[in-house]
Amino acid sequence: MRKEIHRFLQEYEWVHISIGVIGNATFFVGSILFMPQYHPWMTIGVWLFITGSLLMLVGALGSGLKRIWARKYGPVPAADDDDV
């Protein structure tokens, strides 16, 4: 199980980055919808703001776990290496 977690955290860094970027974009759009001229859209803005914040948190946690895991267990071994 540790080997699979190790590979996921190290080889799929793009997942953490993508979640963070989507979260940033969602947060940004939600923030814009708080402006007075978009008052009818404020409820949607609140939900985009909350969703974006959550996605940014998940992306940051994934990146943080990757760094902690790499520090503890080292880089991902070659695909044919089973020593993890």
N, C-alpha and C positions, 0 to 999 in steps of 0.2 A: 504493500500500500504506500509506503514511504517513497518508493521509486516513482510511482504514478504521480504523487503530489509534487515530487521534485521536478519531474519533467513538465508537468502542467505549469508550475510557477515560473520555471526558467524558459521553456520553449514557447510559451503562449503569452509572452509579455504584451503582445499587441492587443490581447483581450482587455487587460487592465487599462492600457492606454486608450483604447476605443471607448470603453465605458466612461472613463474620465472626460474625454473630449465630448461625447454625447451629453454627459451631465453638464459640462460647462456651457454648451450651446443651449440646452434646455433652460438652465438657470438664467442665462443672458436674455433669452426671449421672454421668459417669465418676468424678469425684472423690467423689461421694456413695457410690458402690459400693466405695470403699476402706474405708469404715467397718466396724468389726468385725461388726455385726449383719448385714451383707450379704456376709459372707465367701464364701459359695458363688457369688456373682456377681462375685468379684474379677477373674477373667480377662476377663469382658466389660467390666468397669470399666477395666481396663488398655487394652483396644482402643478404648473410647470416649474415654479420656483422650488417647491417641496421635492418634486421628482428629480430635478436637476441636482439639488443638494444631496439627495440620497445616492444618486449615481456617482457624483464626485467623491462621496465618502467611500463607496464600494471600490471605485477605481484606485483611490489612495490606499485603502487597506490592502488591495491586491498587490500594488507596487511595494508597499511596506513589507508585506509577508514575503515577497520575492527577495527583497534585500536581506531580511533576517534569515531566511532559509539558505540563501547563497553564502552568507557569512558563517552559518553553522555547519552546512554540509558541503560547501564548495560548489563549483560550476557543474553543469550537467555533463555526465560522462558520455562517451560515444555511444551510439545506439546499440552496439554489440557488447557493451560493458555492463555487467550485472552486479557491480559491487556497491550499489547505492542502498 
